[in-house]
């Protein structure tokens, strides 16, 4: 792949392309987002009809919007959807009326503590309409009559989501999920989409052990729909990662799966610690992004979540300040690098059996010591071989051995490869 700096800039370009689109849990904004994503990686797009029962939920009506505004008595648009799609309460039902400011106020949403910013608000499952604006803009509105228009449709249609699969050596799967339902919010979650896209491209350049399935779906209802429609595939899902808030300046945060000690949890803890990056490992909570759907007790999949600053943990969260300028190319590149490092460990983490377990086998006779001659890390490589031989009992994985020996996983995996090639261990 391209150098890290170039990758960060490419991901940022994708964020900038997607930013203007008005996304929601359904509608043409999602389709347009997936169409652009399909230019980078081929997607299989799924359309699920309104009314479809998905676990305890039902696919809602599809929402689309063409225009929306509040105009003063002179016809000047004081709030305009064309200026920012955050200005409209998501899933607003149509309205065309003239009303006083007092009548309009209950339908207006602001952030009094952040008076210059426009909030992001939705009403997916309760029919209503509304506008979002800066508190400063609201304070400047004089009393009087206002024309109010929301030119939207809420009708039977479809919920749209997409998949991209990177084939592996085995059918067991790793799922990588990001949500595509937020409108103009760059970090939450366009940065997650961008990292997922470039992660898929990186994996496609090799032959991974696992099959990697990337999910691009609206939050909550999208993951629930995928789970409902893929009950027969769920048993193949061995590991998973939800990507969100992947491009801000904050340190990395890994939220563990419900189990707390799933293999993906251990891999992420190991990689973050070994990399010496400043980071946080958080316990699972049944709130956040779609890890809570994959980790619901009936499925209880080993799925964690990787972000930088977690949701609601930065002032720009769910506001107009979460724009492309808030997202840093170098931060997305770093998030991508951690994902690649983690999946490289996950793909090589095996349990081996020592085929010569009675006493230490003679490594010199097999040329294994000679292969270390001249290496600056010869002692480390030798110790890695001895650790792998001693703990290759079918019970301990290479990650177990790396943690027990306090050796780098790469050194342990390289030792296992050499011992396997010499016929001393087998998976």
PLY file of the C-alpha trace (Angstrom):
ply
format ascii 1.0
element vertex 427
property float x
property float y
property float z
element edge 426
property int vertex1
property int vertex2
end_header
0.00 0.00 0.00
0.92 3.67 -0.19
3.04 5.28 2.56
1.27 6.10 5.82
1.09 9.84 5.10
-0.41 9.28 1.68
-2.92 6.79 3.08
-4.05 9.33 5.65
-4.60 11.93 2.95
-6.52 9.44 0.78
-8.78 8.56 3.69
-9.33 12.25 4.40
-10.31 12.81 0.77
-12.94 10.08 1.11
-14.28 11.75 4.28
-14.54 15.05 2.40
-16.44 13.38 -0.46
-18.95 11.74 1.87
-19.41 14.68 4.22
-22.07 16.66 2.28
-24.44 13.70 1.91
-27.57 13.62 4.06
-27.51 10.14 5.54
-30.04 8.54 7.86
-31.01 5.00 8.84
-32.68 4.64 5.43
-32.88 6.55 2.18
-31.00 7.80 -0.82
-28.23 9.35 1.29
-27.19 5.88 2.42
-27.31 4.62 -1.18
-25.19 7.54 -2.38
-22.68 6.87 0.42
-22.42 3.21 -0.55
-22.09 4.13 -4.25
-19.02 6.25 -3.49
-17.61 3.55 -1.20
-18.09 1.05 -4.02
-15.61 3.06 -6.09
-12.95 2.06 -3.55
-13.96 -1.53 -2.76
-16.70 -3.59 -4.47
-19.82 -3.84 -2.34
-22.75 -6.21 -2.27
-25.71 -3.97 -1.50
-28.80 -5.34 0.24
-32.27 -3.76 0.29
-34.62 -4.93 3.05
-38.28 -3.89 2.63
-40.19 -1.76 5.11
-42.15 -3.93 7.51
-39.65 -6.79 7.52
-39.43 -8.32 10.98
-35.82 -8.38 12.20
-35.47 -9.97 15.63
-37.56 -7.80 17.97
-37.58 -4.87 15.53
-39.31 -3.98 12.28
-37.66 -2.25 9.33
-39.11 1.28 9.35
-40.41 3.40 6.52
-37.82 5.00 4.30
-37.06 8.70 4.76
-35.87 11.08 2.08
-35.63 14.85 2.05
-35.30 17.38 -0.76
-35.40 20.72 1.02
-36.19 22.35 4.35
-36.04 25.86 5.71
-37.37 28.50 8.07
-37.90 31.86 6.34
-38.65 35.22 7.96
-41.30 37.68 6.84
-38.95 39.04 4.18
-38.46 35.57 2.69
-34.88 35.27 3.97
-33.98 31.73 5.01
-32.80 31.98 8.60
-32.37 28.21 8.84
-31.55 26.34 5.64
-31.11 22.62 5.01
-29.11 23.54 1.90
-26.46 25.13 4.11
-26.13 22.07 6.39
-28.13 18.87 6.56
-27.72 18.99 10.36
-30.29 21.80 10.38
-33.16 19.30 10.06
-34.25 16.89 12.77
-33.54 13.50 11.22
-36.66 11.71 9.98
-38.76 14.90 10.15
-42.21 14.40 8.69
-43.33 16.89 5.99
-44.59 20.29 7.07
-45.63 23.45 5.24
-46.98 26.20 7.47
-46.72 29.76 8.67
-46.43 30.23 12.40
-45.25 32.61 15.08
-41.88 32.29 16.75
-43.63 31.13 19.92
-45.32 28.31 17.98
-42.04 27.44 16.30
-39.88 27.29 19.43
-40.95 23.79 20.62
-39.64 22.43 17.31
-36.20 24.04 17.59
-33.13 22.31 19.02
-29.98 24.09 20.16
-26.95 23.66 22.41
-27.11 26.48 24.96
-23.72 25.47 26.39
-22.15 25.57 22.90
-24.06 28.50 21.43
-22.14 28.70 18.15
-22.71 25.06 17.18
-25.59 23.23 15.48
-26.57 19.96 17.19
-27.35 16.65 15.50
-30.77 15.32 16.51
-33.08 12.60 15.20
-36.55 11.18 15.75
-36.50 7.85 13.97
-39.42 6.09 15.60
-41.65 8.96 16.75
-43.23 11.00 13.91
-42.45 14.68 14.40
-40.60 17.50 12.72
-37.98 19.94 13.86
-34.95 22.07 13.10
-31.51 22.34 14.67
-29.63 25.62 14.83
-27.04 27.48 16.83
-28.25 29.07 20.04
-26.71 32.34 18.81
-28.85 32.14 15.66
-31.98 31.45 17.70
-31.28 34.37 20.01
-31.10 36.66 16.97
-34.56 35.72 15.69
-37.11 38.50 16.26
-40.75 37.88 17.09
-42.96 37.58 14.06
-44.33 35.14 11.54
-42.13 32.48 9.92
-42.64 30.25 6.92
-41.73 26.66 7.80
-41.10 23.98 5.17
-39.86 20.41 5.40
-40.06 18.83 1.96
-39.58 15.20 2.94
-41.18 11.81 2.38
-41.71 9.02 4.85
-43.04 6.04 2.95
-42.65 2.30 2.46
-39.29 1.57 0.93
-36.15 -0.20 2.09
-33.34 -0.28 4.60
-30.03 -0.39 2.75
-26.76 -1.91 3.91
-23.71 -3.38 2.19
-21.01 -6.00 2.64
-17.52 -6.48 1.29
-15.77 -9.81 1.76
-12.02 -10.45 1.66
-11.70 -14.24 1.20
-9.42 -16.08 3.57
-7.85 -19.50 3.84
-10.70 -20.66 6.10
-14.44 -19.96 6.22
-14.26 -18.69 9.81
-14.93 -14.96 9.76
-13.82 -11.71 11.28
-16.43 -8.98 10.94
-15.50 -5.31 10.72
-18.48 -3.02 11.16
-19.07 0.71 10.78
-22.28 2.72 10.62
-23.45 4.76 7.65
-26.46 6.55 9.14
-24.97 9.82 10.38
-25.25 12.92 8.17
-22.47 15.53 8.08
-20.40 14.22 10.97
-16.83 13.59 9.88
-15.37 11.73 12.86
-18.60 9.99 13.80
-18.57 8.03 11.58
-17.10 8.94 8.20
-13.61 8.34 9.58
-14.74 4.82 10.53
-15.96 4.20 6.98
-12.67 5.45 5.56
-10.54 3.28 7.86
-12.71 0.24 7.05
-12.32 0.83 3.31
-8.55 1.09 3.44
-8.29 -1.83 5.86
-10.20 -3.98 3.36
-7.87 -2.89 0.59
-4.81 -3.74 2.71
-6.14 -7.21 3.54
-6.92 -7.87 -0.12
-3.22 -7.42 -0.94
-2.39 -10.55 1.04
-3.99 -13.93 1.64
-5.39 -13.66 5.15
-6.07 -16.73 7.25
-9.58 -15.65 8.22
-12.29 -14.45 5.90
-12.95 -10.77 6.61
-16.49 -9.47 6.22
-16.93 -5.70 6.24
-20.38 -4.36 7.14
-21.53 -0.88 6.16
-24.91 -0.48 7.83
-27.05 2.05 9.70
-26.53 2.00 13.45
-28.58 -0.34 15.63
-31.31 -1.31 13.14
-28.69 -2.15 10.50
-26.68 -4.50 12.71
-29.90 -6.07 14.01
-31.08 -6.58 10.42
-27.79 -8.21 9.45
-27.90 -10.53 12.46
-31.51 -11.48 11.73
-30.74 -12.25 8.08
-27.50 -14.14 8.77
-28.40 -16.46 11.62
-26.80 -19.39 9.78
-23.53 -17.48 9.36
-23.19 -16.18 12.90
-21.52 -19.37 14.12
-18.69 -18.68 11.65
-17.97 -15.29 13.24
-14.98 -15.89 15.48
-13.88 -12.30 16.02
-15.07 -8.81 15.25
-14.33 -5.11 15.52
-16.61 -2.07 15.34
-14.93 1.09 14.05
-16.17 4.50 15.17
-14.76 7.97 15.90
-11.58 6.88 14.17
-10.02 10.19 13.16
-9.81 12.70 16.02
-6.62 13.76 17.82
-7.33 11.68 20.93
-5.51 8.54 22.02
-6.86 5.17 20.95
-9.57 3.51 23.02
-10.44 -0.16 22.79
-13.75 -1.25 24.30
-13.73 -4.94 25.12
-16.36 -7.48 24.17
-19.03 -8.63 26.60
-16.83 -11.57 27.53
-13.88 -9.31 28.25
-11.38 -12.03 27.43
-12.32 -12.94 23.88
-9.37 -13.49 21.57
-9.90 -10.11 19.90
-9.76 -8.49 23.36
-6.46 -10.16 24.17
-5.02 -9.34 20.76
-5.99 -5.67 20.98
-4.63 -5.36 24.52
-1.36 -6.99 23.44
-0.92 -4.89 20.30
-1.72 -1.59 21.99
0.59 -2.34 24.91
3.43 -3.63 22.72
3.19 -0.61 20.41
3.70 1.75 23.37
0.95 3.99 22.01
-0.92 5.95 24.66
-4.27 4.18 24.90
-7.20 3.16 27.05
-8.80 -0.27 27.37
-12.41 0.08 28.49
-14.76 -2.51 29.94
-17.84 -3.54 27.98
-21.06 -1.65 28.58
-24.37 -2.34 26.80
-24.36 1.17 25.35
-22.42 2.71 22.51
-22.17 1.44 18.95
-23.09 -1.88 17.37
-20.75 -3.97 19.51
-23.74 -4.12 21.86
-25.82 -5.86 19.17
-23.13 -8.41 18.31
-22.49 -8.92 22.04
-26.17 -9.28 22.99
-26.48 -12.41 25.15
-28.16 -14.54 22.49
-25.23 -14.04 20.12
-22.42 -13.17 22.57
-19.89 -12.77 19.77
-16.29 -11.80 20.42
-16.68 -8.28 19.05
-14.97 -5.22 20.49
-14.92 -1.58 19.43
-11.99 0.60 18.43
-12.14 4.37 18.46
-9.98 7.27 19.35
-11.89 9.53 21.74
-15.04 7.51 22.57
-18.53 8.68 21.66
-19.72 11.74 23.59
-16.18 12.17 24.92
-15.24 15.25 22.91
-17.02 18.63 22.66
-17.48 18.37 18.90
-19.44 15.10 19.19
-22.80 15.25 17.38
-22.36 18.90 16.44
-21.51 20.95 13.36
-17.92 21.20 14.68
-17.40 17.55 13.71
-16.44 18.57 10.20
-13.59 17.41 7.91
-11.24 19.90 9.54
-11.72 18.12 12.87
-10.56 14.80 11.41
-6.80 14.32 11.10
-5.23 12.24 8.30
-2.46 11.09 10.63
-5.00 9.93 13.22
-6.88 7.82 10.67
-3.59 6.40 9.44
-2.69 5.45 13.01
-6.09 3.79 13.57
-5.60 1.86 10.34
-2.10 0.79 11.40
-3.37 -0.59 14.72
-6.10 -2.55 12.93
-3.53 -4.05 10.58
-1.20 -4.93 13.45
-4.03 -6.55 15.40
-5.29 -8.59 12.48
-1.74 -9.71 11.68
-1.57 -11.18 15.19
-5.08 -12.63 14.97
-4.31 -14.30 11.64
-1.16 -16.00 12.97
-2.34 -16.95 16.43
-2.38 -20.76 16.43
-2.08 -23.62 18.86
0.69 -26.07 18.01
1.67 -29.53 19.23
5.31 -30.43 19.85
6.11 -33.55 17.82
9.27 -34.20 19.86
8.08 -33.47 23.38
10.41 -35.74 25.35
13.38 -33.58 26.19
14.57 -30.67 24.13
15.06 -31.57 20.45
18.47 -30.95 18.93
18.00 -27.68 17.08
21.59 -27.46 15.79
21.27 -30.74 13.89
18.31 -29.28 12.06
20.14 -26.08 11.18
17.88 -23.94 13.32
20.70 -22.42 15.37
22.79 -21.89 12.25
19.93 -19.90 10.74
20.31 -17.37 13.54
23.98 -16.65 12.91
24.73 -12.96 12.48
21.24 -11.83 13.52
21.13 -8.97 15.98
18.18 -10.63 17.67
19.66 -14.13 17.69
19.27 -14.60 21.44
15.64 -13.47 21.32
14.92 -15.79 18.38
16.57 -18.70 20.19
14.53 -18.08 23.32
11.37 -17.82 21.23
12.05 -21.28 19.77
12.53 -22.75 23.23
9.35 -21.15 24.55
7.32 -22.35 21.54
8.65 -25.89 21.91
7.89 -25.98 25.62
4.36 -24.63 25.40
3.25 -26.25 22.15
0.96 -28.67 23.96
-2.23 -27.97 22.02
-3.50 -25.82 24.88
-1.43 -22.66 24.57
-1.68 -20.29 21.61
1.21 -18.25 20.26
-0.33 -15.21 21.94
-0.33 -17.13 25.24
3.35 -17.88 24.71
4.20 -14.28 23.77
2.49 -13.00 26.92
4.03 -15.66 29.15
7.55 -15.18 27.76
7.22 -11.40 27.37
8.66 -11.76 23.90
7.31 -9.90 20.86
4.53 -11.79 19.12
6.38 -11.46 15.81
9.40 -13.26 17.29
7.22 -16.06 18.66
5.35 -16.44 15.36
8.62 -16.51 13.40
9.99 -19.19 15.72
6.83 -21.25 15.28
7.19 -20.98 11.52
10.77 -22.20 11.62
9.94 -25.08 13.96
6.96 -26.08 11.84
9.08 -26.09 8.67
11.61 -28.26 10.48
8.88 -30.78 11.33
9.09 -30.23 15.08
5.58 -28.84 15.64
2.26 -29.01 13.88
-0.98 -27.04 14.18
0 1
1 2
2 3
3 4
4 5
5 6
6 7
7 8
8 9
9 10
10 11
11 12
12 13
13 14
14 15
15 16
16 17
17 18
18 19
19 20
20 21
21 22
22 23
23 24
24 25
25 26
26 27
27 28
28 29
29 30
30 31
31 32
32 33
33 34
34 35
35 36
36 37
37 38
38 39
39 40
40 41
41 42
42 43
43 44
44 45
45 46
46 47
47 48
48 49
49 50
50 51
51 52
52 53
53 54
54 55
55 56
56 57
57 58
58 59
59 60
60 61
61 62
62 63
63 64
64 65
65 66
66 67
67 68
68 69
69 70
70 71
71 72
72 73
73 74
74 75
75 76
76 77
77 78
78 79
79 80
80 81
81 82
82 83
83 84
84 85
85 86
86 87
87 88
88 89
89 90
90 91
91 92
92 93
93 94
94 95
95 96
96 97
97 98
98 99
99 100
100 101
101 102
102 103
103 104
104 105
105 106
106 107
107 108
108 109
109 110
110 111
111 112
112 113
113 114
114 115
115 116
116 117
117 118
118 119
119 120
120 121
121 122
122 123
123 124
124 125
125 126
126 127
127 128
128 129
129 130
130 131
131 132
132 133
133 134
134 135
135 136
136 137
137 138
138 139
139 140
140 141
141 142
142 143
143 144
144 145
145 146
146 147
147 148
148 149
149 150
150 151
151 152
152 153
153 154
154 155
155 156
156 157
157 158
158 159
159 160
160 161
161 162
162 163
163 164
164 165
165 166
166 167
167 168
168 169
169 170
170 171
171 172
172 173
173 174
174 175
175 176
176 177
177 178
178 179
179 180
180 181
181 182
182 183
183 184
184 185
185 186
186 187
187 188
188 189
189 190
190 191
191 192
192 193
193 194
194 195
195 196
196 197
197 198
198 199
199 200
200 201
201 202
202 203
203 204
204 205
205 206
206 207
207 208
208 209
209 210
210 211
211 212
212 213
213 214
214 215
215 216
216 217
217 218
218 219
219 220
220 221
221 222
222 223
223 224
224 225
225 226
226 227
227 228
228 229
229 230
230 231
231 232
232 233
233 234
234 235
235 236
236 237
237 238
238 239
239 240
240 241
241 242
242 243
243 244
244 245
245 246
246 247
247 248
248 249
249 250
250 251
251 252
252 253
253 254
254 255
255 256
256 257
257 258
258 259
259 260
260 261
261 262
262 263
263 264
264 265
265 266
266 267
267 268
268 269
269 270
270 271
271 272
272 273
273 274
274 275
275 276
276 277
277 278
278 279
279 280
280 281
281 282
282 283
283 284
284 285
285 286
286 287
287 288
288 289
289 290
290 291
291 292
292 293
293 294
294 295
295 296
296 297
297 298
298 299
299 300
300 301
301 302
302 303
303 304
304 305
305 306
306 307
307 308
308 309
309 310
310 311
311 312
312 313
313 314
314 315
315 316
316 317
317 318
318 319
319 320
320 321
321 322
322 323
323 324
324 325
325 326
326 327
327 328
328 329
329 330
330 331
331 332
332 333
333 334
334 335
335 336
336 337
337 338
338 339
339 340
340 341
341 342
342 343
343 344
344 345
345 346
346 347
347 348
348 349
349 350
350 351
351 352
352 353
353 354
354 355
355 356
356 357
357 358
358 359
359 360
360 361
361 362
362 363
363 364
364 365
365 366
366 367
367 368
368 369
369 370
370 371
371 372
372 373
373 374
374 375
375 376
376 377
377 378
378 379
379 380
380 381
381 382
382 383
383 384
384 385
385 386
386 387
387 388
388 389
389 390
390 391
391 392
392 393
393 394
394 395
395 396
396 397
397 398
398 399
399 400
400 401
401 402
402 403
403 404
404 405
405 406
406 407
407 408
408 409
409 410
410 411
411 412
412 413
413 414
414 415
415 416
416 417
417 418
418 419
419 420
420 421
421 422
422 423
423 424
424 425
425 426
